[in-house]
Amino acid sequence: MDKTTLITNKLKKVSTATMATCLFKHGLKNQFIHEVKPLHTNGAPMVGQAFTLRYIPAREDLNPIEVFKNPKHPQRMAIEHCPEGHVLVIDSRKDARAASAGSILVTRLMKRKAAGIVTDGGFRDSAEIAQLNFPSFHKTPSAPTNLTLHQAIAINEPIGCGNVAVFPGDYVIGDADGVMVIPAYLAEKVAEEGLQMTLYEEFVMEKVRKGNSIIGLYPPTNKQINIDFEQWKKKVAPK
């Protein structure tokens, strides 16, 4: 199994909340894309490396409807070139007054086996996108075509999305809470750390449901808790 697949498989088992804490321990506290929420919530997480699209404010003389006839239009190129297993992340300048994309483009992205799509703007055809079995995150529905406010200018370069710097190749994870961005150089390390944190959180939740106090348990400052955790891991470890 290659390293990217290994990292991806581990991250699929880690929530955005756990990863936020994990990254905070590494000094990174601004990795959560603000004000975006999932359209499709089937319980499956979104995990993939970032492939980016950047918009700038539209200029009317450069953005007539005819620009979509250009086969090299950056928005269309982003859809057709986003690699399999990657997440298309769109910098829409946090402006949802015009759509970042619609159901036809998102469906095409799904058929090309991308891992998901994220924008800090809005999607048109949002009800249709919500019905797709495809992770999609946006700010709010928006009917106007992107051309009215956004000019697609570049693909797969560093962008800002919801106040977070996103570099091509960064790992992007999404769930019901939202979207976290993990720097590529740190992904392998925090994926394993996140797995271990998740395992401990499962242990804690089991204890709390049985009526245990969180003092000494969360975080584990009681030495006996660490002993109990090691014994618990042996019981729940795959045979």
C-alpha positions in Angstrom: 0.0 0.0 0.0 1.5 3.4 -1.0 1.9 6.1 1.6 -0.9 8.4 0.3 -3.4 5.5 0.6 -2.1 4.6 4.0 -2.5 8.3 5.2 -6.0 8.5 3.6 -7.2 5.3 5.2 -6.1 6.5 8.7 -7.6 10.0 8.3 -11.0 8.4 7.3 -11.2 7.2 10.9 -10.4 10.6 12.5 -13.0 13.3 13.0 -12.4 17.0 12.2 -12.8 17.8 15.9 -10.0 15.3 16.9 -7.8 16.5 14.1 -8.3 20.2 15.2 -6.9 19.3 18.6 -4.1 17.2 17.1 -3.0 20.1 14.8 -3.3 22.6 17.7 -0.8 20.4 19.6 1.6 21.1 16.7 1.0 24.8 16.9 -1.5 25.0 14.0 -4.8 26.7 15.1 -6.2 28.1 11.9 -6.8 25.0 9.8 -10.7 24.9 10.0 -12.4 26.3 7.0 -15.0 28.7 8.5 -18.6 29.0 7.6 -18.9 26.0 5.3 -21.2 23.1 6.0 -22.0 19.8 4.2 -24.8 19.4 1.7 -24.6 15.6 1.8 -24.3 13.8 5.1 -24.4 10.0 4.8 -22.0 9.6 7.6 -19.0 8.9 5.4 -16.1 11.3 5.8 -14.4 13.2 3.1 -10.7 12.7 2.8 -8.3 13.6 -0.1 -5.5 15.8 -1.2 -6.3 19.3 -2.3 -6.6 20.4 -5.9 -7.5 24.1 -6.1 -9.4 26.6 -8.1 -9.1 30.3 -7.5 -11.6 33.1 -8.3 -11.1 36.8 -8.4 -13.8 39.5 -8.6 -15.4 39.4 -12.0 -14.8 42.1 -14.6 -17.8 42.5 -16.9 -15.8 42.8 -20.2 -14.0 39.5 -19.4 -16.9 37.5 -18.2 -19.7 37.3 -20.8 -21.5 34.0 -20.9 -19.5 33.1 -24.1 -16.4 32.4 -22.0 -17.8 29.0 -21.2 -17.3 28.0 -24.8 -13.6 28.2 -24.2 -12.4 24.6 -23.6 -9.6 26.0 -21.4 -11.8 28.0 -19.1 -10.2 27.5 -15.7 -13.4 26.4 -14.0 -14.0 23.7 -16.6 -10.3 22.8 -16.5 -10.5 22.3 -12.7 -13.4 19.9 -13.1 -11.7 17.9 -15.8 -8.2 17.8 -14.3 -8.9 17.3 -10.6 -7.2 13.9 -10.0 -9.1 10.9 -8.8 -9.2 10.8 -5.0 -8.5 14.5 -4.6 -10.8 17.2 -3.2 -11.5 20.3 -5.3 -11.2 23.3 -3.0 -12.5 26.6 -4.4 -11.5 30.1 -3.3 -14.6 32.1 -3.8 -13.5 34.9 -1.5 -16.2 33.9 1.0 -18.7 35.4 -1.4 -21.8 33.3 -1.9 -23.8 35.9 -3.9 -23.0 33.9 -7.0 -22.5 30.2 -7.4 -19.1 28.6 -7.3 -20.5 25.6 -9.4 -23.7 23.7 -10.0 -25.0 20.2 -10.1 -23.7 19.4 -13.6 -20.1 20.2 -12.7 -20.3 18.5 -9.3 -21.8 15.4 -10.9 -19.0 15.3 -13.5 -16.5 15.6 -10.6 -18.1 12.7 -8.9 -18.0 10.6 -12.0 -14.3 11.3 -12.3 -13.9 9.8 -8.8 -12.8 12.9 -7.0 -13.1 12.7 -3.2 -15.2 15.8 -2.7 -15.7 19.5 -3.3 -15.4 22.5 -1.0 -16.1 26.2 -1.5 -16.3 29.1 0.8 -19.0 30.5 -1.5 -22.2 28.8 -2.6 -23.5 26.1 -5.0 -26.5 26.5 -7.3 -28.7 23.4 -7.7 -27.9 22.8 -4.1 -30.9 20.4 -3.6 -29.6 18.2 -6.5 -26.1 18.3 -5.2 -27.3 17.2 -1.8 -28.9 14.1 -3.4 -25.6 13.0 -4.8 -23.5 10.4 -3.0 -20.6 12.8 -3.0 -19.1 15.0 -0.2 -19.9 18.6 -0.9 -19.4 21.6 1.4 -20.4 25.2 0.9 -21.6 28.3 2.7 -25.1 28.7 1.4 -27.2 28.1 -1.8 -26.8 30.6 -4.5 -28.6 30.7 -7.9 -26.7 33.3 -10.0 -24.0 32.0 -12.3 -20.5 32.4 -11.1 -19.8 34.8 -14.0 -21.8 37.6 -12.4 -19.3 37.9 -9.5 -16.4 35.5 -9.9 -13.8 35.2 -12.6 -12.0 31.8 -12.6 -8.3 32.7 -12.9 -6.1 29.8 -11.8 -6.0 26.2 -10.9 -3.8 24.2 -8.5 -2.0 27.0 -6.9 -2.1 28.1 -3.2 -5.4 29.7 -2.3 -7.3 30.9 0.7 -10.6 29.2 1.5 -12.7 30.3 4.5 -9.6 32.1 5.9 -7.4 29.0 5.7 -4.4 28.7 3.4 -4.7 25.7 1.2 -1.7 24.4 -0.8 -2.1 21.8 -3.5 -1.4 18.4 -2.0 -2.5 19.3 1.5 -4.9 16.8 3.0 -8.5 17.9 3.4 -10.9 16.1 5.7 -14.6 16.8 6.1 -17.5 15.6 8.2 -20.7 16.9 9.8 -18.7 19.5 11.7 -17.0 21.0 8.6 -13.6 20.9 6.9 -10.0 20.7 8.2 -6.9 21.3 6.1 -3.8 19.3 7.1 -0.4 20.5 5.7 1.0 17.7 3.5 4.4 17.5 5.3 2.6 16.8 8.6 -0.2 14.5 7.3 1.6 11.1 7.9 2.4 12.1 11.5 -0.9 13.5 12.5 -2.9 10.7 10.8 -1.3 8.2 13.2 -1.6 10.6 16.2 -5.2 11.2 15.3 -5.9 7.5 15.2 -4.5 7.1 18.7 -6.4 10.1 20.0 -9.6 8.6 18.5 -9.0 5.3 20.2 -8.5 7.0 23.6 -11.7 9.1 23.0 -13.6 5.9 22.5 -12.3 4.6 25.8 -13.2 7.8 27.5 -16.7 7.8 26.1 -17.3 4.2 27.3 -16.2 5.3 30.8 -18.4 8.4 30.8 -21.4 6.4 29.7 -20.8 4.2 32.7 -20.9 7.3 35.0 -17.2 8.0 35.5 -16.0 11.5 36.2 -13.9 13.2 33.6 -11.5 14.4 36.2 -8.3 12.5 35.7 -9.8 10.8 32.7 -9.9 13.5 30.1 -7.1 14.4 29.9 -5.5 11.3 31.5 -3.8 12.7 34.6 -4.6 9.7 36.8 -1.9 6.9 36.4 -4.5 4.2 36.9 -6.4 5.5 33.9 -3.4 4.9 31.6 -3.2 1.3 33.0 -6.9 0.8 32.4 -6.6 2.2 28.9 -3.8 -0.3 28.0 -5.9 -3.2 29.3 -8.9 -1.9 27.4 -6.9 -1.7 24.1 -6.0 -5.4 24.4 -9.7 -6.3 24.7 -10.8 -4.2 21.7 -7.8 -4.9 19.5 -8.7 -6.8 16.3 -8.2 -10.5 16.5 
